[in-house]
């Protein structure tokens, strides 16, 4: 199963991605090419929580801009 999250900002990648990353292939799509580039170069990111809850690592996603040729194909498979 593939899930696309439109908007890879703090809410999209911090809240939504952590709900689905264990259940599906994630595609993060954002209009900011700088953010997409940073996400792809990093290959993953860590979500940190307040209190005693352990950090959560998100990896194995694909990040694309709306202008990427693969974006349409990625969305059609969701």
Buried (B, 14 or more C-beta within 10 A) or exposed (E): EBBBBBBBEEEBBBEBBBEBBEEEBBBBBBEBEEBBEEBEEEEEBEBEEEEEEEEBEBEEBBBBBBEBEEBEEBBEEE
